Amino acid sequence: MLEYEDPVSFNELVNAIVEFIEVAIHTILYVRQVYPAEIFVRRKKYDTPVFQSRHPALNEYISGAIKAVGDELMYGKVDKVVIVIKDKQEVALERFIISVEYMTGVHGFNKDISYVSAIELSKKQTTQSYFSVEDAVTASSLIQYFRSFMVKLNMIETQISQISTGDDLSFAVVLELKDDEAPSHSDTNEDPPPWIPAVTQHTSAGAEKKAQFHMVRAVNTGVINLSLGVQESADKIKRELEKRSQKKKQAAQERLSAAGAAPIQAPTGEAVPEAVPPLITIEEPHLAPVVPPAAPPPINDEDGSSQNAVTAAPTSVEPPVETH
């Protein structure tokens, strides 16, 4: 375990990032109400409140996905990790995008040697080997960075609107790789294979022109730089606009009814019904969708898959993990 003021090696940094992504996924699923609040418990991590699922199948899926992400991070292949929230028609509504930028080479050096800034290196009186890297972080500063990410995530509703609970939500973890990279286990004979192609619409590259991106937080570690943003899809924005328009019409009709006025006449001359049905039917939350649908079979480019995107196939747990 890292001591509070210890310098951090590449391997230690990757492990810390992997742990952070896992904590972030649990919290995102809670704050975005993908699953009922009852299946989550409040914990403390990075000196701030976080939420953790207590549903075994969901936890098993997340752990397996995170292990696959960690393997690719170690090889320096990762460009983005995307937690996509989607409806029952597999339409992406929100994409939480963790972008990764490697500031040093990944191959050909000892990944267990710690990184320190040039200033800190000059202070050390030791024979131990260090890499001198500008802006290198210590374990304590890394914890503070992750804390700021989690604080922002817990307040994400101040940046984006909530998704209607009637959308019957699920999620996928999409791993987008750097250009010309393939998943490290893509040549194995595992059954089921660890990766399958990701649906383009779930990836960051599949975002529509009218999608809205909100930056949450960014951090430079000197070795691997991270940024977290959330993207509201055009489909979500369109649904929200339609919902607001419907509410305004209902409110206007209620005011007229309260004043004893005649119903508003539609262009055809027919009276607008007094009770306008809501655009989205709100259903009682239930535990059934805790395990998202099985990952789709491999799809070629003509069928709408992303050329450099793959999904981590589920084993004993159903939710799909995707990679780009």
C-alpha positions in Angstrom: 0.0 0.0 0.0 1.2 3.5 -0.8 2.3 5.7 2.1 0.7 9.1 2.2 3.8 11.0 1.0 5.4 8.3 -1.2 6.3 9.1 -4.8 4.3 7.0 -7.2 5.5 4.5 -9.9 3.8 3.8 -13.2 2.3 0.5 -11.9 1.1 2.2 -8.7 -0.4 5.0 -10.6 -2.3 2.7 -13.0 -3.6 0.7 -10.0 -4.8 3.9 -8.3 -6.5 5.0 -11.5 -8.2 1.7 -12.0 -9.5 1.8 -8.4 -10.8 5.4 -9.0 -12.6 4.4 -12.1 -14.3 1.6 -10.2 -15.4 3.9 -7.4 -16.6 6.4 -10.1 -18.7 3.9 -11.9 -20.6 2.9 -8.7 -21.2 6.5 -7.9 -22.3 7.4 -11.4 -24.9 4.6 -11.3 -26.2 6.0 -8.0 -26.4 9.7 -8.8 -27.9 9.1 -12.3 -30.5 6.7 -10.8 -29.7 3.9 -13.2 -30.7 1.5 -10.5 -32.8 1.9 -7.3 -31.1 3.8 -4.5 -31.9 0.8 -2.1 -29.2 -1.3 -3.7 -26.4 1.2 -2.8 -24.7 1.9 0.5 -22.9 5.1 1.4 -19.2 4.7 1.9 -16.2 7.0 2.4 -13.3 7.1 -0.1 -10.7 9.8 -0.8 -12.0 11.6 2.3 -15.4 12.1 0.7 -18.8 10.3 0.6 -19.2 7.8 -2.3 -21.8 5.1 -3.1 -21.3 1.4 -3.6 -23.6 -1.2 -5.1 -24.4 -4.1 -2.8 -25.9 -6.2 -5.6 -23.5 -9.2 -6.2 -24.1 -9.6 -9.9 -23.7 -6.0 -10.7 -20.5 -5.8 -8.5 -19.1 -8.9 -10.3 -19.7 -7.3 -13.7 -18.1 -4.0 -12.7 -15.0 -5.7 -11.2 -14.5 -7.8 -14.3 -14.8 -4.8 -16.6 -12.4 -2.8 -14.5 -9.8 -5.6 -14.5 -10.0 -5.6 -18.3 -9.6 -1.8 -18.4 -6.6 -2.1 -16.1 -4.9 -4.6 -18.4 -5.1 -2.2 -21.3 -4.0 0.8 -19.2 -0.8 -1.1 -18.3 -0.1 -1.6 -22.0 -0.6 2.1 -22.8 -3.4 1.4 -25.2 -6.3 3.3 -23.7 -7.6 6.5 -25.2 -10.9 6.8 -23.3 -13.0 4.9 -20.8 -16.7 5.7 -21.4 -19.5 4.9 -19.0 -22.6 5.1 -21.3 -26.1 5.3 -19.8 -28.7 4.0 -22.3 -32.4 3.2 -22.5 -34.0 -0.1 -23.3 -33.7 0.5 -27.0 -29.9 0.7 -26.5 -29.9 4.5 -27.3 -27.2 6.4 -25.5 -28.5 9.2 -23.3 -25.4 10.2 -21.4 -21.7 9.4 -21.8 -19.3 9.9 -18.9 -15.9 10.1 -20.6 -12.6 9.6 -18.9 -9.9 10.6 -21.3 -6.3 9.2 -20.8 -3.1 10.9 -22.0 0.2 9.1 -21.5 3.0 11.6 -20.9 5.8 9.0 -20.9 6.6 5.9 -22.9 5.1 2.7 -21.6 7.5 0.2 -23.0 11.1 -0.4 -22.3 11.5 0.9 -18.8 11.0 -0.3 -15.2 7.4 0.4 -14.3 8.1 -0.1 -10.6 10.5 2.9 -10.3 8.8 5.9 -8.8 8.4 9.3 -10.5 9.3 12.5 -8.7 9.6 16.1 -9.7 13.1 17.5 -10.3 12.8 19.6 -7.2 11.9 16.7 -5.0 14.6 14.6 -6.5 17.2 17.1 -5.6 16.1 16.9 -1.9 16.3 13.1 -1.7 19.4 11.6 0.0 19.1 8.0 -1.1 20.6 5.5 -3.4 17.1 4.5 -4.6 16.4 5.0 -8.3 13.8 7.6 -9.4 12.5 8.9 -12.7 12.5 12.7 -12.8 9.2 13.9 -14.3 7.7 17.4 -14.2 4.5 17.6 -12.2 5.0 14.1 -10.8 2.4 13.4 -8.0 2.8 11.9 -4.6 0.2 9.5 -3.1 -1.2 12.3 -1.0 -1.8 14.6 -3.9 -3.3 11.8 -5.9 -5.9 11.2 -3.2 -6.8 14.9 -3.2 -7.1 14.9 -7.0 -9.5 11.9 -6.9 -11.4 13.5 -4.0 -12.1 16.6 -6.2 -13.3 14.3 -9.0 -15.8 12.5 -6.7 -17.0 15.8 -5.2 -17.8 17.0 -8.7 -19.5 13.7 -9.6 -21.7 13.9 -6.5 -22.9 17.4 -7.7 -23.3 16.5 -11.3 -27.0 17.4 -11.3 -25.9 21.0 -11.1 -24.5 20.6 -14.6 -26.9 18.3 -16.4 -30.6 17.4 -16.1 -31.8 14.2 -14.6 -32.8 11.3 -16.8 -36.5 10.3 -16.5 -36.9 7.2 -14.4 -39.3 5.9 -17.0 -36.5 5.3 -19.5 -35.7 1.8 -18.0 -32.0 2.5 -17.9 -28.9 0.3 -18.2 -25.3 1.0 -18.8 -22.2 -0.2 -20.5 -18.4 0.4 -20.0 -16.9 1.3 -23.4 -13.1 1.1 -23.7 -11.8 3.3 -26.6 -8.3 2.3 -27.7 -5.7 4.4 -29.4 -5.4 4.3 -33.2 -4.2 1.0 -34.7 -4.4 -0.7 -31.3 -6.3 -4.0 -30.5 -7.3 -5.4 -27.2 -4.5 -7.3 -25.6 -6.5 -10.5 -25.4 -8.1 -10.4 -28.8 -6.0 -13.3 -30.1 -7.0 -15.7 -27.4 -9.4 -18.7 -27.7 -11.3 -17.8 -24.6 -15.0 -18.7 -24.5 -16.7 -16.3 -24.4 -14.1 -13.9 -25.9 -13.2 -11.0 -23.6 -14.0 -8.3 -26.1 -16.7 -7.8 -28.7 -17.2 -4.8 -31.0 -18.9 -1.7 -29.4 -21.9 0.0 -30.9 -20.7 3.2 -32.5 -23.6 5.2 -30.9 -22.3 4.3 -27.5 -18.8 5.7 -28.1 -17.6 9.3 -27.9 -17.1 9.3 -31.7 -20.7 8.4 -32.1 -21.9 11.6 -30.5 -24.4 13.7 -32.5 -23.7 17.3 -33.5 -26.3 18.5 -31.0 -24.8 16.6 -28.1 -23.7 18.8 -25.2 -20.4 18.2 -23.5 -19.7 19.4 -19.9 -16.2 19.2 -18.4 -16.1 17.9 -14.9 -12.5 17.8 -13.8 -9.0 17.3 -15.2 -5.7 16.4 -13.5 -2.0 16.2 -14.7 0.0 13.6 -12.9 3.1 14.0 -15.0 2.8 10.4 -16.1 -0.8 9.8 -17.0 -3.1 12.8 -17.3 -6.8 12.3 -16.8 -9.9 14.3 -17.6 -13.6 13.5 -16.9 -16.5 15.0 -18.8 -20.1 14.1 -19.3 -21.9 14.3 -22.7 -25.7 14.6 -23.0 -26.8 13.0 -26.2 -29.0 14.7 -28.8 -31.7 12.1 -28.1 -31.8 13.0 -24.4 -31.9 16.7 -25.1 -34.7 16.2 -27.6 -36.7 14.2 -25.1 -36.2 16.9 -22.5 -37.4 19.6 -24.8 -40.5 17.7 -25.8 -41.2 16.9 -22.1 -40.9 20.6 -21.2 -43.2 21.6 -24.0 -45.7 19.1 -23.0 -45.6 20.3 -19.4 -46.1 23.9 -20.5 -49.2 22.9 -22.5 -50.6 21.0 -19.5 -50.0 23.9 -17.2 -51.7 26.3 -19.6 -54.7 24.0 -19.9 -54.9 23.6 -16.1 -54.9 27.4 -15.7 -57.7 27.8 -18.3 -59.7 25.0 -16.7 -59.3 26.6 -13.2 -60.5 29.9 -14.7 -63.6 28.2 -16.2 -62.5 28.9 -19.8 -63.4 26.7 -22.7 -60.8 24.1 -23.8 -58.2 25.3 -26.3 -59.2 24.4 -29.8 -56.8 22.4 -32.0 -56.2 23.6 -35.6 -58.6 21.0 -36.8 -61.4 22.5 -34.7 -61.4 19.6 -32.3 -61.1 20.4 -28.6 -57.8 19.5 -27.0 -58.5 16.9 -24.3 -58.3 18.2 -20.8 -55.9 15.5 -19.7 -52.9 15.3 -22.0 -51.0 12.0 -21.6 -47.4 12.4 -20.5 -44.6 11.9 -23.0 -42.9 9.3 -20.9 -44.6 6.8 -18.6 -43.1 6.8 -15.2 -42.7 3.2 -13.9 -42.1 2.1 -10.3 -38.3 1.4 -9.9 -37.6 -2.3 -9.7 -34.5 -4.4 -9.3 -34.9 -6.4 -12.4 -32.7 -4.3 -14.7 -29.7 -4.5 -12.3 -28.2 -6.9 -14.8 -28.1 -5.1 -18.2 -28.9 -7.1 -21.3 -26.3 -9.4 -22.7 -23.7 -7.9 -24.9 -24.7 -7.9 -28.6 -22.9 -10.3 -31.0 -19.9 -9.0 -33.0 -21.0 -6.4 -35.5 -19.2 -5.3 -38.6 -18.8 -1.7 -39.7 -21.8 -1.9 -42.1 -24.0 -2.8 -39.2 -23.2 0.2 -37.1 -20.2 -0.9 -35.0 -17.2 1.3 -34.3 -14.1 0.2 -36.2 -11.8 0.6 -33.3 -14.3 -0.2 -30.5 -14.8 -3.4 -28.7 -16.9 -4.6 -25.8 -15.8 -6.8 -23.0 -18.1 -9.8 -23.2 -19.8 -10.8 -20.0 -19.0 -14.2 -18.5 -21.4 -15.2 -15.7 -22.8 -11.6 -15.5 -24.7 -10.0 -18.3 -24.0 -6.3 -18.5 -21.9 -5.5 -21.6 -18.5 -3.8 -21.4 -17.4 -2.1 -24.6 -14.1 -1.1 -26.1 -13.2 1.4 -28.8 
